[in-house]
Amino acid sequence: MKAALEASCRYLAYELGPRKIRVHAISPGPLQTRASGGLKDFDGLMVEAEARAPLGELADIMDVGSACAYLAAPFARHLTGETLYVDGGVNIMG
């Protein structure tokens, strides 16, 4: 599913680029939310991910919001089709 979402992001960026529409995917890793509290073993997943994160901590919802704000700002006007990982570096650990 993740690979399909990332590919869709790239295809949409290509198709919508001529109309100056930018497309991105945000991959935050595990986030502590009310909904996640209902998932079996979610706390263990959070502990494991945090231990693997090169920064030693995971992102929270404010970090994800800040990344989204950056992508919507003029600073990122020439970025499109990207998947931005906001996960403390967990994604690079394989």
N, C-alpha and C positions, 0 to 999 in steps of 0.2 A: 504494500500500500504506500509506504513512504517513497519508494522509487517512482511509483506512478504519479504521486502528487508532485514530486520534484520535476519530473518530465513534463507534466501538464503545465507547471509554472513556466518552464522554458518555452514550450510551444505557444502558450498564451502571450508571453512577452514578445515573441517573434511576430505573431499575428497582429497584436495590438500596438506594437511599437510605432508603426507609421502614423497612428492617430495620437501619438505622444502619451499613450497610456502605459504606465509601468506596472509590472507584476512581480510580486515576491512571495516567497514562502518563509514563514518563521517556524523554527523548530526549537522549542524551549526545553525539551527534556521534561522530566517529572516536575510538576508544580503542586504545591500544597494548596488545594482548594476544598471547598465544601464537598464537591462531587467526588474528589479523589478519596475522601475519608471513607467512602463506601466500598472501595476496592479492596479485595482480599490481599493481604501482605503488602499494601502500598507503603507503609512505614518502613518495612525492610528494603523495599526498592529504593526509597529515598536515601536511606543510610548507605546502601551499596553504591549508588550513583555519586553521592557526596564523597565517599572514600576514593572513588576513581577519578574524580574531577581534579585536573591539574591546579585549579585555583583553590581547591579545598572547600568549595561551597557551590551550591546550586543557585540558579537564578530564581527570582521571585516574580510575581506578577508585575511589579513596578519596573523591573529590568526589561521584561518583554514589552511593556508599554513604551518605555524609552526607546527601544530598538525600532518599534513601529513608528514612533514620532520622527526618529532620524530618517527612516526611509521615505516618509511623507514630506520631509523638509527639502528646501532647495539644495542643501548640502549633498544630497544623494540623487540629484537630478539626472545623472548619467549612469545610474545603476538600474538594471532591470534583469529579470529572469534568475535572480539569485535566491538561494536558500540561506538564510541567516540563522546560524545556530547560537542560541542564547542559553547556554547550559553549563557554564563554568569550564568548558573544554572537554566535557565527557565524550563528545562525538569523535574526538581525535584518538581516543584510547582503544578503539576497535571493538 
